Amino acid sequence: MNYPSDAELDRFIRTRLQLLGIDLSVLPEEDADAPADQARVVAAVRRLLRDQMPVVSDFPLDPISVPPVLYTSALSGRLHG
């Protein structure tokens, strides 16, 4: 399996964060004195994705199984109450 390059992952991460409404541009690009900067945030997410990719890619897909459904706590309280 060919994993994405760092540049490809960086583009994915920035796009995904932007779609979620997270604006990295409010952080400095690189500043060792800042509590967070763009480079460190993207690197941390990239590490997380790299650590999880083998786990997710090795997950067997069963076309017969029903995928899990997540319910919010508010919704689940109404379903059971």
C-alpha positions in Angstrom: 0.0 0.0 0.0 1.3 3.5 -0.9 0.8 5.9 2.0 0.4 9.6 1.2 3.5 11.8 1.4 3.9 14.4 4.1 2.9 17.2 1.6 -0.3 15.3 0.6 -1.2 14.7 4.3 -0.5 18.4 5.1 -2.9 19.5 2.4 -5.5 17.0 3.6 -5.1 18.2 7.2 -5.3 21.9 6.4 -8.4 21.3 4.2 -10.1 19.1 6.7 -9.5 21.5 9.6 -10.7 24.4 7.4 -13.9 22.5 6.6 -14.4 21.9 10.3 -14.1 25.7 10.9 -10.7 25.6 12.4 -8.6 28.5 11.2 -4.8 27.7 11.5 -3.9 31.1 10.1 -4.6 32.7 13.5 -1.5 30.8 14.8 2.1 31.8 13.9 3.6 29.7 11.2 6.6 28.7 13.3 7.4 30.1 16.7 9.2 28.1 19.3 8.0 30.6 22.0 4.3 30.2 21.1 2.2 27.6 22.9 1.1 26.4 19.5 2.0 27.2 15.9 0.8 25.9 12.5 3.8 23.7 11.9 3.5 21.9 15.3 -0.3 21.5 14.9 0.0 20.0 11.4 2.9 17.8 12.5 0.9 16.4 15.5 -2.1 15.6 13.3 0.2 14.0 10.7 1.8 11.8 13.4 -1.7 10.8 14.6 -2.8 9.9 11.1 0.5 8.0 10.4 0.1 6.0 13.6 -3.6 5.2 12.9 -3.4 4.5 9.1 -2.1 0.9 9.4 -4.8 0.1 12.0 -7.6 1.5 9.8 -6.3 0.1 6.5 -6.0 -3.4 8.1 -9.6 -3.3 9.3 -11.5 -6.0 7.3 -14.6 -4.8 5.6 -17.5 -7.2 5.8 -20.3 -6.3 3.3 -22.8 -8.2 5.4 -22.1 -6.5 8.7 -23.9 -3.4 9.9 -21.6 -0.4 10.5 -21.8 1.1 14.0 -23.9 4.1 14.5 -23.0 6.9 16.9 -25.8 8.5 18.9 -25.5 11.8 20.7 -26.2 11.6 24.4 -29.3 13.8 23.9 -30.7 11.6 21.2 -29.9 8.3 23.0 -31.7 9.6 26.2 -34.9 10.0 24.1 -34.6 6.6 22.5 -34.4 4.8 25.8 -36.6 7.0 27.9 
